[in-house]
Amino acid sequence: MTITCPAGCKEIEGKVYGDKIYTDDSSICLAAMHYGTLSDLGGDVEIKIVGAQNVFRGIEKNGIQSLSRGQYIRGFEV
């Protein structure tokens, strides 16, 4: 699936849970910036939906702080 993210999406409200694999309720654009595949100038992001994960660990990367969360039913990879 491909998503188009607008420029300036870092300023848009949203949360990111995880690292490398993110919960499906995470902001896709912020997750892509966290992962390092997108800048705040926007652009297209390709994601892959994945199944349940036992844990999502938060970490600061590329100026974005992700949050930790326990088991969740679905996620995505950037």
N, C-alpha and C positions, 0 to 999 in steps of 0.2 A: 504494500500500500504506500502511496506517495502523498505527502502532505506539503502544502506550500505555507511557509511561515513568513509573516510580515516583518519588515524592518522594525526595530525597536521593541521586539517581543519580550526582551528582558525586563522591561518596565511594566508589562502586563501582569496583573495578579495571577498567581498560579503556584503550584507546589510540584516538587519532583521527589519521588520516593525511589531509592535504589541507586545502583551503579552498574552500568553495562546492560542490565535488565531492569526495567522500570515498571512500576504498577500501571495498569491500564487507565487509572484515573490521574496519572501524572500529566503535566503539560508537555506535549510532544516537542514543542519548540524549545522550551527550557531544557528538556532532557537532551536534545540534540546539541545544545550549546554546552551543557555539562559534559557530555561525551566528547565534544571537540570537533564534531562534524559540521557545525553551523556557527556562524558569527551573528552578532546582533544586527547585521545588515539584511538578514532574512535569506530565504531561498527554499529550495525543495529538499525534503527529508524523506528518505525511504525507511519504513519500519516493518518489522516482522512480528506478528502476534505469537506469543508463546503461552504455554499453560501455567498452572499453579507453581508457585515458588514457596519454599519454606521461610525464607527471610530476605528482606531487602535492606541492605546496609547503606546508611547515609555517609557521604563524604563530600568535602569541598574540592571541586575541580573546575578549572577554567573560569573562576569567579562566580560559580554557582554552587550554593550549598544544597545538597540533596538531604532528605530526611530518611530515617530508618523506619521500617514497618515490619511486622511479623508476617506470617503466612497470608498470602493473597491469592485469589482464584485465577488471575490472569495477568499477563504482563506484555511488554514489548521490548524488542531490541532495536536500536538505531542502526 
